[in-house]
C-alpha cells in the first residue's frame, strides 16, 4: 500500500503541471481570468450533488438571479443546454475557463459548479476560488482511485478550503473528520441539519415536494446557499415546490401496467441504501420492491459485496446485472456482489445482460402495485463494454418493454 500511496502523491504533482499549469493557467491568461469576475458556487459530495446543484440553480433562477450551472447531466446557460459528456462531471480547465468567459461577457452573476473528488485532485478546477462551497455527504466511493477514505476526504476538502464560506452537513458521519481536515477559521463554516430550526414555509414546501429523506437533506443545503445569497424564504419555498427534478434521479417511468418503475443514479452503498429505503417505505405490503442494479467494472471493488448485502436486506427481489463492466467479466462482478451474503440468497437473481434483466423484472417478476427500481445508470446514455461506449438508456429500455 505504501508504494501505491507514493504513486498517488506523485500523480498529484503530475496533474499540477499537466492539467493545472499547462492547461489551466494558459486558459486563465487566454480568457482574462474570468473566475475572478463571477461568483462560483461549488457543490461536492458522494451522493446528491447533482440534485442539489440543479435544485439550487432552479431556486436562484426562480428568484430572479442570473445564474448558470455545470453538472453531471449538462451545463445550463439561461435557456441553452450544453451536453458535458457521457461520464464527466467537472470539465477540463480550458473548457471551464472558456465557459466562464462566456458567462462574464453575458453578465451572469453566479456559476453553480458541481465538482468531483477526481476533478479537484486533478486540478480541473484550477484558478477557481469559490464564493461559497457546500458538501452533501462523504461515503464509500472512488477508493479505486483515491485508495483510502483519508485521501478521498482530503480531495473533497481541497475545494472547500479555497472558499470564502463553507457549508457542511452536520448530520453526515464525515462532518467531524472533514472539520479536522479543513483547518480554517470557524467563522468561514456554516452547517445544516435536520435538527436545526427550518422556516415553516420552507419545511412545508420540502415535505410536499419530496418523499425521500435524502432529498430533504439536499433541500436543506439548497436553502442554506439561497439564504446566504439573500433569497427570501417564500422564494426558496416556491423554487423547491416548482422544481421538476432531473433526468435519471428518482425518475418515474409512466405506464399502463400498474407497476411503479423508478430509474435512479444510485451507484454507491449510501446512495443505494437511501434510494431503496425510501422506495421500501413507499411500497406497501403485499406489494413487492424489486431492485435491478450492478456494480461498475474497474471501479472500487470494495463496495460490491456491500451493495449486494444492502439490496438483499431492503428489496424483496434483487436482479444483479451489468453496469459499465468495462474490461471486467460481468459474472465475476456479480459473484463479488454475492460473496458476503449470509442470508437472502433466495431473493437474488443473476442476469448479466442489463436489457434482459430489466425485461425479466418488468414482465416476469413484477405484478400490479409492485415497485421496480432500476439503479446505477440514471441519466447516462451509454454503457461501457471493454473500451467501447455503447448506446444505452435505462429509461428508454424500460419504456420500450412496458409499451
C-alpha positions in Angstrom: 0.0 0.0 0.0 2.9 2.4 0.8 4.0 2.2 -2.9 0.5 2.9 -4.2 0.3 5.9 -1.8 3.6 7.2 -3.1 2.3 6.9 -6.7 -0.9 8.6 -5.7 1.0 11.6 -4.3 3.3 11.7 -7.3 0.3 11.8 -9.7 -0.9 15.0 -7.9 2.3 16.8 -9.0 1.9 15.3 -12.4 -1.6 16.8 -12.7 -0.4 20.1 -11.3 1.9 20.6 -14.3 -0.1 18.8 -17.0 -3.6 20.0 -16.1 -3.2 22.9 -13.8 -0.2 24.9 -15.2 -0.2 23.7 -18.8 -3.9 23.8 -19.5 -5.5 25.8 -16.6 -3.1 28.7 -16.3 -2.8 29.1 -20.0 -6.6 29.1 -20.3 -6.9 31.7 -17.5 -4.5 34.0 -19.3 -6.2 33.4 -22.6 -9.7 34.2 -21.3 -8.7 37.0 -19.0 -9.1 35.3 -15.6 -12.9 35.0 -15.8 -13.3 33.2 -12.4 -12.4 36.5 -10.7 -15.3 38.2 -12.3 -18.1 35.8 -11.4 -19.3 34.2 -8.1 -18.6 30.5 -8.3 -20.7 28.3 -6.0 -19.2 24.8 -5.7 -21.1 21.7 -4.6 -19.4 18.4 -3.9 -20.2 15.2 -2.1 -20.5 11.4 -2.8 -24.3 11.4 -3.3 -26.9 14.1 -4.1 -24.6 16.7 -5.6 -26.3 16.8 -9.0 -29.8 17.1 -7.5 -28.6 19.8 -5.0 -26.8 21.7 -7.8 -29.7 21.6 -10.2 -32.3 22.4 -7.5 -30.2 25.4 -6.3 -29.9 26.6 -10.0 -33.7 26.4 -10.3 -34.3 28.2 -6.9 -31.9 31.1 -7.8 -33.4 31.4 -11.3 -36.9 31.5 -9.9 -35.8 34.2 -7.5 -34.5 36.3 -10.5 -30.8 35.7 -10.2 -28.7 35.5 -13.4 -27.2 32.0 -12.8 -25.6 29.2 -14.8 -25.0 25.6 -14.0 -22.4 22.9 -14.8 -23.4 19.5 -13.5 -23.1 15.8 -14.3 -26.1 15.9 -16.6 -25.4 19.1 -18.6 -24.5 22.7 -18.5 -27.2 25.4 -18.5 -26.7 29.0 -19.6 -30.1 30.6 -19.5 -32.3 28.6 -21.8 -29.3 27.0 -23.5 -28.4 23.4 -22.6 -24.9 22.2 -23.3 -24.0 18.5 -23.1 -20.9 17.9 -21.0 -20.1 14.3 -21.8 -21.2 10.8 -21.0 -19.3 10.1 -17.8 -17.8 13.5 -17.0 -18.8 16.0 -14.3 -16.1 18.6 -14.0 -14.9 19.7 -17.5 -11.2 20.2 -18.3 -9.8 23.6 -17.1 -9.6 25.1 -20.6 -13.2 24.3 -21.4 -14.2 25.6 -17.9 -12.3 28.9 -18.4 -13.8 29.4 -21.8 -17.3 28.8 -20.5 -16.8 31.2 -17.6 -15.6 33.8 -20.1 -18.9 33.4 -21.9 -20.8 33.9 -18.7 -18.9 37.0 -17.7 -19.4 38.5 -21.2 -23.2 37.9 -20.9 -23.4 39.4 -17.5 -24.0 36.4 -15.3 -23.8 36.8 -11.5 -23.3 33.2 -10.4 -22.0 29.9 -11.7 -23.0 26.7 -9.8 -20.3 24.2 -10.3 -20.8 20.5 -9.4 -17.3 19.2 -8.5 -15.9 15.7 -8.1 -13.0 14.5 -6.0 -11.1 13.4 -9.1 -11.8 16.8 -10.8 -10.4 18.6 -7.7 -7.4 16.3 -7.3 -6.5 16.6 -11.0 -6.6 20.4 -10.9 -9.5 20.6 -13.3 -10.8 23.4 -11.1 -7.5 25.3 -11.5 -7.8 29.0 -10.6 -11.3 28.7 -9.1 -11.7 30.0 -5.5 -15.4 29.6 -4.8 -17.5 32.3 -3.3 -19.4 29.6 -1.3 -18.9 25.8 -1.4 -21.0 23.1 0.2 -21.0 19.4 0.6 -23.8 16.8 0.7 -22.0 13.8 2.3 -18.9 11.6 2.1 -19.2 7.8 2.0 -17.7 4.8 0.2 -16.8 5.6 -3.4 -13.8 6.1 -5.7 -11.5 4.2 -3.4 -10.1 2.5 -6.5 -8.8 6.0 -7.4 -8.1 7.6 -4.0 -7.1 4.4 -2.3 -8.2 5.4 1.2 -11.0 7.3 2.9 -8.5 9.8 4.2 -7.2 10.6 0.6 -10.8 10.9 -0.6 -11.7 13.2 2.3 -8.7 15.3 1.6 -9.5 15.7 -2.1 -13.0 16.9 -1.2 -11.5 19.3 1.4 -9.3 21.0 -1.2 -12.2 22.9 -2.9 -13.8 23.7 0.4 -10.6 25.1 1.9 -10.3 27.6 -1.0 -13.8 29.0 -0.5 -14.9 32.2 1.3 -17.7 30.4 3.0 -18.2 26.6 3.6 -21.4 24.8 4.2 -21.1 21.4 5.9 -23.7 18.6 6.6 -23.8 18.2 10.4 -25.9 15.0 10.0 -23.2 13.2 8.0 -20.6 10.9 9.5 -17.9 12.8 7.7 -18.6 16.1 9.4 -16.0 15.9 12.2 -13.3 14.3 10.1 -13.9 17.0 7.5 -13.7 19.7 10.1 -10.3 18.3 11.2 -9.0 18.3 7.6 -10.1 21.8 6.7 -8.1 23.7 9.3 -9.8 27.0 8.6 -11.4 29.7 10.7 -14.7 28.6 12.2 -16.2 31.9 11.0 -16.0 30.6 7.5 -18.1 27.5 8.3 -21.9 27.2 8.4 -23.8 24.0 8.9 -27.2 22.5 8.1 -29.0 19.7 9.8 -32.5 18.1 10.0 -32.3 19.0 13.7 -31.9 22.8 13.0 -34.9 25.1 13.0 -36.3 25.5 9.5 -38.7 28.2 8.5 -42.2 26.8 8.3 -42.9 27.8 4.7 -39.7 26.1 3.5 -40.3 22.9 5.6 -43.8 22.6 4.3 -42.5 23.0 0.7 -39.9 20.4 1.1 -42.3 17.9 2.6 -44.8 18.5 -0.1 -42.2 18.2 -2.9 -40.1 15.3 -1.8 -41.0 11.9 -0.3 -37.4 10.8 0.3 -35.3 11.6 3.4 -32.1 12.2 1.4 -33.8 14.8 -0.7 -34.9 16.6 2.5 -31.2 16.9 3.3 -30.4 18.1 -0.2 -33.1 20.7 0.1 -31.6 22.0 3.4 -28.3 22.5 1.6 -30.0 24.4 -1.1 -31.9 26.5 1.5 -28.6 27.4 3.2 -27.0 28.5 -0.1 -30.0 30.6 -1.1 -30.3 32.3 2.3 -26.6 33.3 2.0 -27.4 34.8 -1.4 -30.3 36.8 0.2 -33.2 34.9 -1.3 -36.4 35.2 0.7 -38.0 32.2 2.5 -41.0 32.4 0.2 -38.9 32.5 -2.9 -36.9 29.4 -1.7 -40.2 27.6 -0.9 -41.6 28.5 -4.4 -38.5 27.3 -6.1 -38.4 24.0 -4.3 -42.1 23.4 -5.0 -41.8 24.1 -8.7 -38.6 22.1 -9.1 -39.4 19.3 -11.6 -36.4 17.1 -10.8 -33.7 16.0 -13.1 -33.4 13.1 -15.6 -32.4 9.8 -14.0 -32.9 10.9 -10.4 -35.9 9.1 -8.8 -37.5 9.5 -12.3 -40.7 7.6 -12.7 -41.5 5.8 -16.0 -45.2 6.1 -16.6 -47.0 3.0 -17.8 -50.4 1.4 -18.0 -49.5 -1.8 -16.3 -49.9 -0.5 -12.7 -46.2 -1.0 -11.9 -44.3 1.8 -10.4 -41.0 2.0 -12.3 -38.2 4.3 -10.9 -34.9 5.0 -12.5 -32.1 6.4 -10.3 -28.4 7.0 -10.5 -27.7 5.3 -7.1 -24.4 3.6 -7.6 -22.7 3.8 -4.1 -23.6 1.9 -1.0 -25.0 5.0 0.7 -26.9 6.1 -2.4 -28.3 2.6 -2.9 -29.4 2.3 0.7 -31.1 5.8 0.6 -33.0 5.0 -2.6 -34.1 1.6 -1.5 -35.1 2.7 2.0 -37.2 5.5 0.5 -38.9 3.2 -2.0 -39.5 0.4 0.5 -41.3 2.9 2.8 -43.5 3.9 -0.2 -44.2 0.3 -1.3 -47.0 -1.1 1.0 -47.4 -4.8 1.6 -48.3 -7.1 -0.1 -46.7 -5.2 -3.0 -43.1 -6.0 -3.6 -39.9 -3.9 -4.2 -37.7 -5.3 -7.0 -34.3 -3.8 -7.5 -32.2 -4.1 -10.7 -28.6 -3.0 -10.4 -25.0 -4.0 -10.7 -21.5 -2.6 -9.9 -19.1 -0.8 -12.3 -16.1 -2.6 -13.7 -12.6 -1.2 -12.9 -14.0 0.8 -10.1 -14.0 0.5 -6.3 -14.4 -3.3 -5.9 -14.7 -3.0 -2.1 -18.2 -1.7 -2.4 -19.5 -4.6 -4.4 -20.3 -7.0 -1.6 -21.6 -4.0 0.4 -24.1 -3.3 -2.3 -25.1 -6.9 -2.6 -26.0 -7.0 1.1 -27.9 -3.7 1.0 -30.1 -4.9 -1.8 -30.8 -8.3 -0.2 -31.8 -6.7 3.0 -34.1 -4.0 1.7 -35.6 -5.3 -1.5 -38.0 -8.3 -1.9 -36.1 -9.3 -5.0 -32.7 -8.2 -6.5 -31.6 -8.8 -10.0 -27.8 -8.4 -10.3 -26.7 -7.3 -13.7 -24.2 -5.3 -15.8 -23.3 -1.7 -15.1 -20.4 -0.5 -17.2 -18.4 -3.7 -16.8 -15.6 -2.2 -19.0 -12.9 -4.9 -19.3 -14.0 -7.0 -16.4 -16.2 -10.1 -16.6 -19.8 -9.4 -15.6 -20.2 -12.8 -13.9 -17.1 -12.1 -11.8 -18.5 -8.8 -10.6 -21.9 -10.4 -9.8 -20.1 -13.1 -7.9 -18.3 -10.5 -5.8 -21.6 -8.8 -5.1 -22.9 -12.1 -3.6 -19.8 -13.3 -1.9 -20.6 -11.9 1.6 -24.3 -12.8 1.6 -25.2 -15.0 4.6 -28.9 -14.8 4.1 -31.3 -13.7 1.4 -29.9 -15.9 -1.4 -33.5 -16.8 -2.4 -34.1 -13.1 -3.3 -31.2 -12.9 -5.7 -31.4 -13.4 -9.5 -28.3 -13.0 -11.7 -28.9 -11.8 -15.3 -25.7 -10.3 -16.7 -27.4 -8.7 -19.8 -28.9 -5.5 -18.4 -31.7 -5.3 -21.0 -32.8 -8.9 -20.2 -32.6 -8.1 -16.5 -34.9 -5.2 -16.9 -37.2 -7.2 -19.1 -37.4 -10.0 -16.6 -38.2 -7.6 -13.8 -41.0 -5.9 -15.7 -42.6 -8.8 -17.5 -42.0 -11.9 -15.3 -41.4 -10.7 -11.7 -43.4 -7.5 -11.2 -47.2 -7.6 -10.6 -49.6 -4.7 -10.5 -48.8 -2.5 -7.4 -45.2 -3.5 -7.2 -42.2 -1.1 -7.5 -39.3 -1.8 -9.8 -36.1 0.3 -9.1 -33.6 0.3 -12.0 -30.5 1.7 -10.4 -26.9 2.8 -11.2 -27.1 4.4 -14.6 -29.7 7.2 -14.2 -29.4 9.8 -16.9 -26.4 8.1 -18.6 -26.9 7.2 -22.3 -24.1 4.8 -22.8 -22.8 1.5 -21.3 -19.1 0.8 -21.4 -18.2 -2.7 -22.6 -14.5 -3.3 -23.0 -13.2 0.1 -24.1 -16.2 1.0 -26.1 -19.2 3.2 -25.1 -22.3 1.5 -26.4 -25.6 3.5 -26.6 -27.8 2.6 -23.6 -30.5 4.3 -21.7 -32.3 2.6 -18.8 -35.4 4.9 -19.2 -35.8 4.1 -22.9 -35.2 0.4 -22.3 -38.0 0.4 -19.7 -40.4 2.4 -21.8 -39.8 0.0 -24.8 -40.5 -3.1 -22.6 -43.5 -1.5 -21.0 -45.1 -0.5 -24.3 
